[in-house]
């Protein structure tokens, strides 16, 4: 891995790379079945329940998540049309499976130990009205050299969630240290989306002012042989809960509340009253 600093960066290439990163993120968010397409968040119980935005009566049982479909209802699961009673089985924590229902997808998942169903409809007004996410202009000065300090053993860290009363537990392999304005800061890191990569949840002095109050997320590439990492706050990203109340996003660990203003990355969404 090559660790970059502001002095190393070609500004034109840097801006183009940032624009492509942001374009791809917006594309996923606003896709036909992205988070903006979610129409409800249903918490399942042993008592079968029907919902107006998904076919079937849904429940959680010893077999896992089950749906009972009426004679005129069907779902498509793994390319196969299913009718009657269908057992999705026990879903792992933070995992999701999807069932097709016309042009909609029904997300079947587990979050914070609870079985949930989240229908995703392309015509949802939040999605069709979406235009863009406001951001700070990309600035190489917010590309910092950091250092990953591993723990002797991964440690479980319990954090809150955007849904009151819900908790998430993540394994933390260590901390990321970096300097800003002559001060050293440390952020608890979780495992990232690819092997060796890191993920950081944080707030800062802009949170609730120009950036979303609850959290932002930063993906960090694998450390090099000396533990060095690139901390690029230009890619500080909103989580889905910044746009919709139908997300169960984790909150940052208490120690990840930075006392400085990180004026980089994504800002408060327009849907939450953010400035254009």
N, C-alpha and C positions, 0 to 999 in steps of 0.2 A: 504494500500500500504506500502511495506517495502522499505525504502530509503537506498541504498547501498553506501558505500565509498570504496576506494581502499583497506583499511585495512581489510574490511569484506569479500573480494572476494577470492574464491578459484580459482587460476589461470587456472587450467586445465578445470574446468567447465565453467569458464568465456570465455576462448578461444573457447571451443566447442559451446557454446551458440552463440557467435559472428559469427562463421563459418556457423552455421545453418541459422542465420538471413541473412547473406550475400548470401548464396546459394539460399534462397528463393527469395530474391530481384533480383538476376541475372536471376532466372528462369522466373519470371514475365516479366522482361525487354526483354528477348530474346525469349519469347514464340512465338508460331506460329502467334499470332495476337497482340503481345506486341508492344511497341513503336518503336522498331527497324524494324518492318514490315511495317511501314507507308511509302507509296510511294509518297504522295503529301498532301498538305494542301490547300483546296479550299475554298475561301471566296465567299459565295453565294450572289446573287443580285436578284432583281425582274425579270431580264431577264434570261430565262432558258439557261443553259449552259451544254454542254456535255464534259466529261473528258475521257482521254484515259485509265484510270485505274479503271473506275467504270461504270456500265451500267446506262442508263437513262439520261434525261435532268433535271438538278437540279435548283431549284429557292427558294427564300424566299418570302412569300406572307402574306397576312393578316391571312391566316389559319395556318401559320407557314411554316415549310420546306416541299416542295412538290417535288416529282420526277415523271416524265412522261417517261414510259418505252415503247420502240418500240415493235412491235408484237413479235419479236424473243428474247426479253429480259425479265428477271424476277429476283425478289429478294425474299429472305425468311425473313419474319419479324415475330418474336415471334412464330416461327415454322410453319407459314402459308406462302405458295407461293403467291406472289402478282404480278399482271400484270397490264399494263395500267397505270392509274394515281393513285398514292398513296400519301396520306397526312400524314406526320409524326406528324403534329401539332406543337404547340409552345413548344420549348425545354427550360427548365429552365437553368439559368446561371450555368455553370460548370457541367451540366448534359450531358450525352451521351446516345444514343440508337444505336443499331447495327443491320445491315441488312446483311444477307449472300448473297454472289455472287460467286458460285463455292467454291473454297477453300479460298476465301478472305472474310474479313468482312469490311463493309463500316460503319465507325463511322459517326453518324449524331449528331451534338453537337452545343452548344453555348459557345463562349468564348469572354469575354470582350464586351458583348452585340451584338456580330456578329454571325450569323449562318454560320456554316462551315461543310464541308465534308472531312473526312480523310480516304481514302482507306488503308486497311492493308493487305498486300500480304505476305504469308509465304516465298516466294522465293526472297523477296527483298534482294539485295546484302549486305546492311548494316547488316541485320540479319544473313544471312548465313555465313558471314565472321567474325562474333563476336566470341571472345574467352573468354575474362574476363575483369573485371574492375580492374585496379591497386588500391591498398589500402596501407595505413600505417598498420604495424603490430598492432594487438589489444594490448592495454596496459592499465592495470587497473588504472594507474595514471591519465588517462583522464576521469575517472568516478568521477564526482564531485557532492557534495551535493548542491542543490540549494533551492530557496524559491520562491513560486508563490505569487505575490502581485496582487490581483484582483483590477480592477477598480470598482468604484461604479456602473457603467453601462457599458455594452459592447460598444465600440466605433468603428465606421467604419474607416478603414485605407485603403487609396488608394495607390497602388504600381504600378510600371511599369511592363513591361513584356519582355520576350525574343524577341517578335515581336515588332519592333519599332512602337511607336504610340499607342500601345494597353495598356489598363489599367485594373487592377483587383481591386475589393473592397472586403475586408474581415473584419469580425467583430473580434476585439481583446478583449478578456475578461480581459487582464492584462499583467503583465510583469513577466519574470523569472529572478531572481537575483542569481549570483553565484560569488565565489571568485576564482581567479587564480593568483598565484604568489604574493599574498598579496594585490591584487587590486580587487575591486568589479565592476562587469559588469552587465548590465541590457539589456535584449532582449525583444522586443515586441513579444508577443505570439499570435497565432491564435488558433482557435478551432482545435483539432486533429481529427483523423479518427474514434475514438470511444468516447462515452459520457465521459466527464470529462478530456479527454486527451488533450494535447497541441501540437502545431506544430510551429516550429521556422524556419524562413529563415534567413540566415546570410552569410556574407563574413568575411574574416580575413586576416592576413598578408601573408598567403600562397596562397590566391586567385590570379589566373593568373600566379603563379610561379610553385607550385606543385599540386594545386587543381584548379578546374574549376573556371574561373574568375567571372562569373555572380552570382552564388548562390550555396549554399548547404542547405539541409533541415535536421532538427533534430526532431524526434518524441519523446515526453516526456509523460510519464504516468501520470495519475491523481494525484494531490497533496494529501498528507495524511491529517489527521485532523488538523495538525499544519501548513499546507501549504508547507511542505517539498516535494521536487521532486528530482529525480535522473537525472542529466544532463550527459549523456554518449556520449561524442564526438566521441568515436569509431564508433558510428552508424551515424555519419554525412554522409549524402547520396547525391549523384548526383541526380538532377532532369532530366527528359527526354531531356531537351534542351542541356544538357552536351554532348549528343550523336548525336542529329539530329536538323537541323534547322526547322523541321516541327512540333515543339512543341511551345506552347504558355505560357510557365512557368512564374510564377510571380517572380519578383525581390524582394530582401529584402527591408524592410523599411530602410530609411537612417540611423536611430539610431541603426540598427543591423549590422553595419560595425565594427567588432572588430579590435582593433589596435594590437592585439597579434597574434602570429602564432599558429593556432590550427593544430598541426601535428598529426592528427588522422582522421580516417574515409576514405572515398573514395577520390581518386586522379583524376587527369585529365585522361579521357578515352584515350585509345590507338587511337581511331578514331579521336581524336582531337590533336594527336601528343604527348600524354602523354608518360612518360618513363615507360618501362615494369618493 
